[in-house]
Amino acid sequence: MYYIDTSALVAYYCPEPLSREIQDLLGQQGKPALSALTEVEMYSAVARKVRMEELDKSDGQRILAMFAAHVDAELFQMVYLEKHHWKLAKGWIGLFSTPLRTLDALHLAVVSAESLELVTSDRLMHQCAGMLGLKSNLLSV
């Protein structure tokens, strides 16, 4: 099962160069996984696009309403962060051997603990996943 990180999720809902690629990929997947962290980051990313005038406010509201409706309709398998996810992320960061960022470490902890396959457009996150022996698909144009 795929775990969709925020970079890929935003491209699914917002017009971006990777939109077609992620839409095709998710069209082949039954019910991809998201974490509650991804859900919050999605709202933040859309709000940023509105502030940066990449989207107008009504489009931002429409995108978030559609995303919320999809979450409510359980089109995604939701994974909630638990103590073991935090502990795993902390342990990886404490190795000092990867350029892991805090939230990426939490996403990757979910991928690892739940035996998922990452889908991302974030090159650094993809690189870190590989360093940790995790399955990862890098979307690129």
Residue, then its C-alpha position, 0 to 999 in steps of 0.5 A: m500500500y502506498y503512503i502519500d506524503t504531503s508533496a505528492l498529496v498537494a500535487y494531487y489536489c492542486p494544479e502542478p507539473l506532477s499532478r497528472e503523474i500522481q493522479d494516474l498513480l493513485g488511480q491504480q491504488g485502492k486506498p492509499a495511506l495518509s497520516a494525520l500529520t499529512e492532513v495538517e500539512m495539506y492545509s498548511a500547503v494550500a494556505r501557503k499557496v493562497r498567501m503566495e497568490e498561487l491560488d485564489k482564496s475560493d480555489g483554496q477553500r474548494i480544494l480543502a473542502m474536497f480533500a476533507a470530503h475525501v478523508d471523511a468518505e474514507l478514501f484514504q487509510m488514515v494512520y495516526l501517530e503513536k508513541h512507537h512512530w515518535k520513538l523511531a523518528k527520534g532514533w533515526i535523527g539521533l543516528f546523525s547519519t541522515p539529513l532527516r528533517t523532523l516531520d520527514a522522520l515522522h512520515l518515514a517512521v509511519v512508512s516503516a512501522e506500517s510496512l508502507e511504500l512512500v510516494t513523494s516528490d521530495r528528493l531529500m525525503h526519497q534519499c533518506a528513505g533509501m538510506l533507511g532501507l524503505k521503499s520509496n517512489l520519487l515523482s518527477v517531471 
